[in-house]
Amino acid sequence: MMSNDIAPTAITGLSDQHICYVNDKFNQTAKSDAKFGIHHTVVEPLRKLVDAAKDAGFNLTIASGFRNFDRQLSIFNRKANGQLPVFDKNNQQLDISALSNHELLHAIMYFSALPGTSRHHWGTDFDFYDASLLPQGQSLALAPWEYQQGGYFYHLNQWLDKHALQYGFYRPYDKYRGGVAIEPWHFSYFPLAKQYQAHLSSQQLAEIYQHSEMLLKAEIVDNIEHLFQQYVTNVAKPPHV
C-alpha cells in the first residue's frame, strides 16, 4: 500500500500534495511567494546541507527544485517544436528539421527528461550552484565545465563530493551511462528518491501520455520500455549507508 507521499500522481508530477513551498531561508510560504518546492520530509536534510556549506564558505543555491508535469511537458514540447534549442553531446545546437522523430527524441532526452519521469517531480532532487561565485553579468549555464577544474563552481563541487552524502544527497547523473548526460549540479535525497523510482513504471507513463498533448507521442509510446531503461532507471545506484 502506497503512502500519500508516494501516490501515483506525486510520482509523475501530476500532484504537489507532497511538496512544501519555501523561500530562500527555508520558511514556509504561500505558493505564489515561494522560492522553490521541496518534499516536506526533505526540507530539514536540505537545510542542514545548506547550513554546512555556509559554514564552509559556500552560498549553496538551488537553481531548480520541484517541477510539475505541466512544466516538464512545456519544456519538452518547446524543444520538440523548435521554440527552445536542442543541443548535441558537444553542446552544439542542432537543426531539428534535419532529424527524424527518433533522432529528435533521443537528442532531447539527453538533456531533458520526459514529463512524468523527471526526478524533480518528487521534490527530492535539486540543481545546486553557488550564487556568490557566479561572475557579475554571467548567466548560469548548468554545464559540466562550470563544475570542473577552472570553472566557477569547482571548489563547491569538491566540497559536495566530500560532504553531501552525510546529509543523504548523491549524484544520480555522476557520469554518462548511455542515457542522460552527466549533471554534476544534480543532487538527489536518496533515502526517499529511491522509493519514488521503485514505484515508477513504464506502463504508468504510457497511460498518462495517451491523454496528454505531448509531441512525438507515438514515437515515445511505441518505445516506452526502451526509453524507460535507457533514460529513467539508468542512473547511479543510491549508496548503502
N, C-alpha and C positions, 0 to 999 in steps of 0.2 A: 504494500500500500504506500503510495507516494504521499509525502507531506505536502502541505500547501505551497511550501517553498520550492518544491520540485514538481509542480504541476506541469503538464504538457505545454500550457500557454506561457509559463515562465521560462521553460527551456528554450522555446523558439522565439522569444521576444514579443509574443502577442499580448503579454500582460506585464505590468510593472508592480504587481502586488507584493513582490519580494524586495522591492527597491526602496531605499531611504534616500531622499534628496537632501543634500547638504551644501553648505557654502565652503569656501576655501579654508575656513577654520574648523570644519567638521561639525558645525552647528546645524541641526535640522532646520529646514526652511520650507516654505511653500514651493511647489514645483516651479512656478514662474520665476522665483527668486533664486533658484538653486544654481550652484556652480556645476555640480555633477551628481550622478546617481550611483549608489553603491548598494550591494546586497546588505540587508540590515545586520547580518551576522559578521560582515567583513569590515564594518566601519571601525571597530576598535583595533583589529590587527593592522589595518591600513594606517590608522592614526599613529600607532606605535612605530611603524616603519618610517613614516614621515618625520616623527619626532627624533628618531635615532639618526636619520640622515641630517637633520638640522644640527644635532649635537656634533656631527662630523664635519659640519661646514657646508652642507648642500641644501639648496632650496628645492626639495623634491616636488615636482609639479606634475599634475595629471593632465595630459593632453586629451584623453578620452576615457570615459568610464562606461556607464550603462548606455547602450544604444538599442532602440527597439526595432522590431521587424520592419516597420514602415520606413524608418530612417535608413536601414541597410538596403531595403528594396530600392529606395530612391538613388542611393549611391550606385548600386548595381545597374539599374536601368539607364542612368545617365552615362555610365561608361559604355553600355551596350548600344546606345543610340548616338554616341559621339559628343554628348554635351560635356562630358568630363574626359580628359585624356587617358589613354591606356598605354602603358609602357612595357617594353620588353625587359629581359633579365639584365640588360646593360643600361637600363634606365633611359632608353631612347624611345621617344613617342612613336607609336605605331600608326600606320594608315589603316584604320579598321575596315575601310571599303575594300581592301585587298585581301581580307581574311575570310575564311569560311566560318560558319557558325561554330564549328568545333574549335577552330583556332582562336576565335574571339573569346569564347567561353573560358578556355584554359588561360589565355592571356589575362583576362580579368581576375580569375581566381588565384593567380599567382600572388596578387597583392590585396585582393578584396574577397571577403567571404560571401558565399551565397546567403541571402536573407534566411533566417531560421537556423543557420549554422554558426553565426558569429559568437565567439566566446564572450563578447561584450554584452550579449543579451542577458547573461547570467548575473551581471553585477559583481563578478568575481575577478574580472580582468581589466587591466589598466595599461595605458601607454604613458611611460614616465620620461620626463626630461628635467632639466634644471633651468628654470626661467632666468635666474641670475647669471647664467653662463652663456646665454644666447646674445650675441653681439647686437648692439643697438641698430635697429633698422633691418635686421636679418630675420626672415621668417623661418619658423620651424619646418624642417623638411621631413622629419621622421625617416631618415635614410641611414643605412648602416654606417656610412663614413663619419657621421656625427658622433658615433659612439666608439669609433676605432682610434688608434693612436694618432694624435694630431687633431682629432675632432673636438668640438666644443664640450662634449659630454664624456670624454674618455675617462676622466678620473671618477666621475659619478658611476660610470659603467663598472669600473674596477671595484668601487665600494659595494655596489649592488651584488657583484659576483661573490663577494666575501660575506655579506650580511643579510641579503634578502631572505635567504632560506630559513634563517632562525625565526623569522616572523611569519613564515608559511607561504612565501611567494617564490615562484620559479618561472623560468622562461620556457613556454611550450614550443616556441619557434626559435630555439637556440642555434639551429643550423638548417640548411636546406636539405630536405629529405625527399625531393622529387615532387613536392606539392607546393605548400606556401613558402614564400621567400623567407629568409632569415629576418627576424624582427627583434633586435637587441633591446628595444624600448618596451616590449610587450611582456608584462608580468601577470601571473595568474595565482590566485589564492587556492593552492592545490587541495587542501582538505575538503573544500566544498566543490570546486570546479570538477574534480574527478567524479563526483556524484552526478553532476549535471551531464557530463559527457557520457556516462554509463547509461543514462536514461534517454538519450537522443538516438533516434533511429532513422534510417533512410526512408522507410515506409511512411513514417510520420511526416517527413518533409514532402514526399511525393504527393500526399493527400492535400497538404496545405498549398502546394504550388498549383494544383489543378484549379483552385478557386482564387488564385491571385492574378494580378495584372503584370506578371513578370515577363520581361523579354527573354527570348531564347528558351522559352518554356519547354517546347518539345524536345530540344537537344538535352536539356537538363533532366527531364523526367525519364527519357529513354536511357540515360546513362547514370542514373542516380546512384546505383550501387558502387560503380567505379569511382565516381566523383566523391562519394562519401568516404571511401577508403583512402583515396589519394590526398584529399584536402582537409577532411574533418577529423578523422581518427589518427592520421599520420603526423603525430606530434611527439615531442619528448614525453616520456613516461614520468608521472609525478614521482618525486623521490619518496623513499620509505624512511620516515623519521618519526 
